Amino acid sequence: MKLPQFLFLAITTILAVYFMNASILTGDFLIAGIYAFIAYRNLHFAYKVTKFIRLVGKQTKK
């Protein structure tokens, strides 16, 4: 993953979690659920990319 892609993913995840927390505190649970889904999607994507990079790194070191 290139640096601009990583920064965009990190910033959108941080903003989604921030707005999710703000929505929970104001009692707007539908919007909080939407932001939670966005944060989960970003974190799951980052996990899959990390897993792929480790797999490729392991294959090239053999």
C-alpha positions in Angstrom: 0.0 0.0 0.0 1.4 3.3 -1.0 1.8 6.1 1.5 -1.0 8.4 0.1 -3.4 5.4 0.2 -2.4 4.6 3.8 -2.8 8.1 4.9 -6.3 8.4 3.3 -7.3 5.1 4.9 -6.0 6.2 8.3 -7.6 9.6 8.2 -11.0 8.3 7.1 -10.9 5.7 9.8 -10.1 8.3 12.4 -12.8 10.6 11.3 -15.4 7.8 11.1 -14.6 6.7 14.7 -14.7 10.3 15.9 -18.1 11.0 14.3 -19.4 7.6 15.5 -18.5 8.5 19.1 -20.1 12.0 18.7 -23.3 10.4 17.3 -23.5 7.9 20.2 -23.1 10.7 22.7 -25.9 12.7 21.1 -28.1 9.6 20.9 -28.3 9.4 17.1 -27.7 5.6 16.8 -28.6 5.2 13.1 -25.8 7.6 12.1 -23.5 6.0 14.7 -24.2 2.6 13.0 -23.3 4.0 9.6 -20.0 5.4 10.9 -19.3 2.2 12.7 -19.8 0.3 9.4 -17.4 2.6 7.7 -14.8 2.2 10.4 -15.2 -1.6 10.4 -14.8 -1.7 6.6 -11.6 0.4 6.7 -10.1 -1.7 9.5 -11.0 -5.0 7.8 -9.4 -3.7 4.6 -6.3 -2.8 6.4 -6.2 -6.2 8.0 -6.5 -8.0 4.7 -3.8 -5.8 3.1 -1.4 -6.6 6.0 -2.2 -10.3 5.8 -1.5 -10.2 2.0 1.8 -8.3 2.5 2.9 -10.9 5.1 2.0 -13.8 2.8 3.9 -12.3 -0.1 6.9 -11.5 2.1 6.9 -15.0 3.4 6.8 -16.5 -0.1 9.7 -14.3 -1.4 12.0 -15.2 1.5 12.0 -18.9 0.6 
